[in-house]
Amino acid sequence: MSRRTLLRGAAVGAGAVALPSLLAACSGGPSGVTMGSNASDAVPKKAFAEAFKAYEKKSKKTVRVNTVNHENFQENINRYLQGTPDDVFMWFAGNRMQYFAQKGLLSDISDLWRDFDGFTDALKKQSTGLDGKQYLVPYYYYPWAVFHRKSVFRDKGYDVPKTFDQYRALAKQMQKDGLVPFAFGDKDGWPAMGTFDYLNMRANGYDFHIALLRGQKSWNSPQVKQVFDLWRGLLPYHQKGANGRTWQEAAQTLAQKKAGMTVLGLPHPGQQFSAADREDLDFFPFPEIDPAHGQDAVEAPIDGFLMSKKAKDREGAKDLLTYLATPQAEDVYLKSDPNNIAVNSGADTAAYTPLQKKAVQLVSGAKQISQFLDRDTRPDFASTVLIQAIQQFLNRPDDIDGLVNDIERQKKQIFSAT
């Protein structure tokens, strides 16, 4: 999945070029509610097809799924919603949803939420616009953590690090043992954001992190400089040339036992492991930096479904969304895609893999949950400033002052604009 295009699509205006297939999504064809899908990868595409098939069998209604390449869907999302969108479409919680709700491109589904069951207050908050109305049906989440292979840790005698000093010492030992300590690829511009988020939340706390991304804290503050300085100290243990490597290529080196660790989301490394090797995949929470903040915060993005403002079959859309909010709908999906976690408390977790069960424990024990850097800030700031800034840092990590001063200058321009 590429967030570079996701962010670009969220930030551009009505003049963006849109794919004909997107704009024509609702122009005629057989009856039934239409679904705009960005699930173009084989595993999630099959899993969603099973979920929609279960709905059709139950409701005797039809779902017309319009699947578009994931990157193209994200790149054209703004124009898509302003053109002739599908009745329902896949998107993201938090700021990613609030951005389009503020622009009047989503339908209020607060009436449906009054009858929803199994969603926590935190999930409801992530599905709520700045106007206090609900717009999203959450479907699954996936935590970010430090992934590794059990067999490598066992064979090398490595202990799971709890503190940042232990983390750095482990990386140093892995390097001595001939391993690349951190598999790392940032060609798409977003994977490195997970490392930044954890360093910031562990060093400065969740509240500072969120305030920073909302433009309420200075990027050239001592706190942010510390984050980049901590990261700079880890870079010698990262794969070189990260800006030219995809996250898939990085995760493959973990699967091949060439790298010892990687910071990614739950679905990412597992997709690069063979079925026979998947049970060897494990993770640990990002280590503590400041005891005052411990390991309290967990990065766990939430994905779900929204109804477009221009939905033609509004009743059909609401009926489908009501079904997708049930634990049964999540059970069907996760049977084919075990790389995510159901959000509904009524979902059947008996078939969860050990990794999924561990992910549930990680998130349920968190005191704060973040949505990921590009979902917790303005899309234009993330796409036009932060992607380039982080990639610049990875190429030239020694000019931290110049880097943060430049970010702060651009932040003021963007956040002062309407």
N, C-alpha and C positions, 0 to 999 in steps of 0.2 A: 504494500500500500504506500502511495506517495502523498505525503502531506504538502509537499512543495506546491503541487498543482491544486490541492484542496484550498490552501491559503490564498493562492493567486486568484482562484475562482471566487472566493468569498470577498476578496478585496476589490475586484474590478467592478466597474459600473455597468450601466445598461448597454454600453457600446461593445461589450465583450462578444466575441464570435462564439456562436453556439452550434452544436452538432445538429444537423437536420434530424437525426434519429431521436434526439432529445425533444426538439421543438415539435416534432410530429407525433409525439407519444400518444396524445389523446385525439388525434384527428381521424376519427372513424374506427372501423374494425368491429369485431364482435362485441357484444354487450358484456358488461361486467366491470367491476372496479379495477382501475389500473394502478400498477405498482412500479415506481421508478427505483430500480435496483442498481447499486454500485458493486454488488457481490459478483464480480466477474471471475474471481479465482475459483478453481474447481471445487475445493472443499466447501466453502460457504455457499456457493451457488447451488450445489446439490442439497445442502442442509435447508436452505430457504425454500427450495422447490418442494421438499418433503413437508415443511410446515404449511405452505400455501395449499398443497394437495390435501392435507388433513382438514384445513378450513373448508375447502370446497366440498369435501365429503360430508362434513358436519352440517354446513349451511345450505348446501345445494346451490350455491352461488359460484360465480366464476371470478378468478383473479387473473388479469392479463399482466404478466410481468414483462417489463421492458428493461432488460439488463444492458448496461453500458459499461465499457471499460472503466475500471475504478478511477484511474487518473483523469480520464476525459469527463466523467461525471462530476468530479470535484471541480475541475477547471471551468466547467460551464454552468455550475449550480446557480449562480446569480441570474444569468440570462434565462436559464431553464425555468426558474420560478416566476420570472416576469413574462415569460412567453406562454406556452400551452403545456403546463406541467401535468404529470400524472396526478391521480387523486391522492395517493399516498406515496411517500418516498422515504428512503433510508437516509438517516443523518445522525447527528451527534448531540449529546446533552450539553448543558452549561452555556458558555458564551457562544458556541457555534450555533446553538438553537436560538438564543436570545437575540443574536445579530439579525437574523431574518424575521423574527417576531417583531422587532422594533421597526423594521422596514415594511411591515404590514403584508408579508408574503406567506404567512402561515394562518391556519384556522385554529381558533380557540377550541380546545376539547375539554374544558373544565367540567362540562356536564358529564362527560364519560368518567373523569377522575373521581367524581362523587361516589361512583359505584365500584371503583377498582379496589381490589384487596390484595394484600401480600407485598405492598411496596412500603418501604420505610419513609420517614419524613425526609431523610437525606436524599433519597431518590426523587421524591416529589419536588424538593427544592431544585434539584438539577434539571427537572422537567418544566420548571416555571419561568416565565418571562419576567422582565423587569416591571411589567404591569400587574404582576401577581396572578396571572392566568396561566393555565397549563397548556402546553403545546406538544409535548413529546410523550410517547409510550416507550419507556425504557425496555430494552430486550436482553442485553447481556453486558458484562463488563470484563475487563482483563487487567489484572495488576501488573505493574512493572517491578522488576527485582533484578538480582544478580544471578544469572543462570550458569550452571556448570554441569559436568558429568560426574555422577556418583563414583564411577569406577576410577576416574582420574584422581579424585580426592582420596579415595581409599588406597589406591596403589602407591600414590606419592606420600601418603600420610599427612595430607593437608587438613587443618582444622578450619571450620567456618569462622570467619572473622566477625567479631562483634563491634569493634571500634575501628576508626579510620586508620590508626597506626598499625593495627593488626592487618588491615586490608592492604595497606601499602607494603608491609613486610611480606605478606603472602605473594603479592605481585613480584616482588624482588626475588623471592625463592623460586617462583615459577620460571622466571627468566633464567635463573641459574640452571634450572633443570631442563632448559631447551624448549620451553613452551613460550608462546606469545601470551602474556598474562591476560590481556583484554582484547578479544575479537571486537573490531570496531569499524563501522562503515557509515559515512554520512553523506553519500552522494545525493540522496533525496532531500537533504537539508533538515529533516526532522529527527532522525534517531538520536543525535547527540543532545537534543533538548532534554531527554530523559535523565541524562547524567547531570546536566546543569540543574534541573529541578531538584534532584535528590541532594546534590551538594548544597544548594541554597536552603532547602527545608531542614537539612540536618545541621547546618551551621547557623542559620538565622531564624528558623522556625517557620511554620506554615503561614502565620498571619503576615509576617514580613514578605514572604514569597508572593502571596496573593496581592498584597498592597503594591508590591513592585510591578507585577504584571498589569495591574489596573492603572498604572501611571501615578500612583500616590507616593512612591518612594523614588529616590534618585539612583540612577544606574551608576553614577560615579561616586557613590557613597563607599565608605570603608568596608561595609558589609559585602557589597557586590565585588569589590576588588579582592576580598578574601576568598570568595567563591572561585574566581578565576585563578587566583594564586594556588589554591588547593588543587584545582584541576591541572594546572601547569605542572605541578609536582608529580601527577600521575601519568602525564602524557608519554614519558619515556617507556612506559609499560604497555602502551596502546599500539595496535597495528599501525604501521606507517601508511601514509597516503590515504587517510580515511575519506577525504573528499572525492576520491575517485572509486570508492568501493560501495556497493549496495549493502543494505543490512542482510539481505539473503546470502551474499557472498561471505560476509563476516560470520553469520551464524553457521555456515557450512564448515568453517574452520574449527568451530567448537565441536560440531558433529564428528569431524575427522580427527579429533584429539590433537590438533595442532595448536589450539588456544585453550586456555584454562578457564576463562570467565567471559561473560558479556552482559551488558546492561540493556535489556530489551523488555517488551511486553510478553505476556504469557503465550499468545498465539505464534509469535515470530520464530523463536528457535525450534519449537516443536515441528513446524512445517518443513524444516530442513533435516529432520531426523527420520530415518527409516522406521517403519512400524516395529521392527525387531529391537531397535535401539531406544525407542521412546521412553521406556521405563528407566533408562539410565539418566534421563534428564532430571535435574533438580534445581532448586534455587534457594537463596537466602535473602533476607531483607537488606537493603542498602545500609551499611554500618553507621554507627553513631559517630558524630563529630563533636557536638556540644552536649554534655549530659543534660542540660536544661531542656533540650528538645528530643533527646534520645532517638528512638526509631518510631516516633509517634505518627508521622504522616506517611501515607501510602499513595502512590500514583496509581489510579485505577479508572481509566477512561470508560465512559458509558456510551453505548450505541443504541439506537432505537428507530422509531418510526414517527413521521409527522404527516399531517394532512395539509396539502397546499391550499392557499386562499382561494385559488381558482378551481378547486375540485368540482368536477361535473356531477359525479355520483356521490353526493355528500352522505346520504344514508348508507350506501354500500361501504363507503370509506369508514364511517363510524362503526359499522358492524364488524368490519375486518380488524380495525384497531382494538375493539373490545375483545375479540378473540386473541389477538396477539398479546394482550395484557394478561392472559391466563397462564398459569404454570404449565398446563398441558401443551400450549403452543411452544413454550421454551423447551419442554422435554423432547418434543419431536425434533426440534432443531439440534439440540445438543447431542442427540443420539448419533447424528452424522458429523457433527463438528465438536469434538471434545476439547477444543482449544480455547474455549471461553467459559464464563461462569454465568448461570442464570441469575437474574435480579429478583425474581419473585420468590418470596420465602416458601411458597407452596410447591416449588419445583422439586422433582425427585432427584435427590443427590446420591441415591444408592448406587447408581451406575458410574458415578464420578471416578476418574482415575485418581491415584494417590496425589498427583500433581494438582489436579483440580481441587481436591479436598484441602490441600495445603494452601492453595490460593484463597479459598474461602476463609480459612483461619486467619491468614495474613490481613485480609481486608476487614473482617469482622472485629479483629483486635485493634484496628487503627483508631486513633483519636481524631485524625483529620484525613480526608480523602481529597486529593487534587485530581484534576481532569487532564493534565498534561499542558505544557507551556503554550502550545499553539491553540489550545482550547480555553485557556484561562486568561487570555489577553485579546486585544483587538486583532482581527485577522489581518488588517493592513499593516499593523506594527510587526506582527510575527513574520509576515511574508516579505515585506520590503526592507526590514531592518534586522531582525534577530537571526534569520537564516544566514544572511550574508555575514553578520557580525561573528557568529559562532564558527562558521567556516573560515573566516579570516583569522580568528583566534587559533584554530587548529593548525593553520599554516604558519602563523607568526605569533607564538604565545608569549613573547617577551614584552610587547608593548601594551600592557594592560591599561595603563593610564590613558593612552591615546584611544584604545578600544572603547572603554566605558564612557569617556567624554563624548565620543562620537555617537554612541547609543543614546546618551542622555539628550544631546542636542536634537537628534531626530525624534526622540520620544516627545519632547516638548512641542515640536511642530505638529506631530500627528495627533496628540491628545488635546491640543488646543483647537484643532479643527472641529467642525461640526460633524 
